[in-house]
């Protein structure tokens, strides 16, 4: 047995410098620059692009089976501007997957029970079990994005959230979970066109409401919040990937290719 500590001793058994303490390896600020990101090329040959998408979907199914057999896990996070095409990209991503091996989590405002806990609580229970994949349509980044901009949390809460998010993701990647985070990027003109199209479409007009128009007026504030999120949480073990999404086909193709590359290691 070791020596008994003297009364009043300030000796600490564990410190932040302990062997297994987390030291987040974050890419340098500005590695991803949303304001300077090009919005990609237009699809010239729709048939050829659709064929590429179908081949990637087939490959993705093979990888899903491999992950099931090897009992591995993966998480794909989707963030982006309103009307950027997150839902369409997720639909193509999961088109040929076995539904027993993945779960899509559409994230809305927290309910009463969820507000009674730490904001990460509701996400921890949705992480994938061994052999499965999880897709988050919006995510825990709401704390440093919409909650920050709209004032749904205090400044202290969203400022400390970057380290909380890094720790949350890191404990899963250390446990073998593959994590990739997508941001679907469009310009304001494209967003306006899609908003107007939704209002006219009786099938899709449920997707547009007062909150969407209000958020649009805060474009610059959201731009700053997104950039801060990239600067603070873009890490080698859980990278952000900016997807130019003015052209939906190209966006879906790039998402699928990125997922296949991430799983096929």
Secondary structure, 3 states (H helix, E strand, C coil): CCCCCCCCCCCCCCCCCCCCCCCCCECCCCCCCCCCCCCCCCCCCHHHHHHHHHHHHHHHHHHHHHHHHHCCEEEEEEEECCCCCHHHHHHHHCCCCCHHHEEEEECCCCCHHHHCCCCCHHHHCCCCCCCCEEEEECCHHHHHCHHHHHCCCCHHHHHHHHHHHHHHHHHHHHCCEEEEEEEEECCHHHHHHHHHHHHHCCCCHHHCCHHHHHHHCCHHHHHHHHHHHHHHHCECCECEEEEECCCHHHHHHHHHHHHHHHHCC
